[in-house]
Amino acid sequence: MAEDIGTYTSNGPAPMVTPDGSYQLTARRPGRELFPSSWLRHRARVMYGDGQDLCGVLEFCSVGLIVQANGSKNLIAWDTLQVVELIEGY
């Protein structure tokens, strides 16, 4: 019995079929980060919602940006983040 494999256009090229009938998937590119990792541990001006802070960028995660401001660690959600400007010389 032969299987009909349709062409896939939404997720890239169709998988290759080997002679034994198994599928060989194409390699995927690694995901891109939302924030440049070279900015970690630097001072930045962060604008979000109605506020603006001069803070140290500590880390980023899937939820948002983790910064050090006013002596505490704060999480700023990606959807409220407006501008992150790196401050040179700090």
Buried (B, 14 or more C-beta within 10 A) or exposed (E): EEEEEEEEEEEEEEBEEEEEEEEEEEEEEEEEEEBEEEBEEEBBEBBBEEEEBBBBBBBBEEEBBBBBBEEEEBEBEBEEBEEBEEEEEE
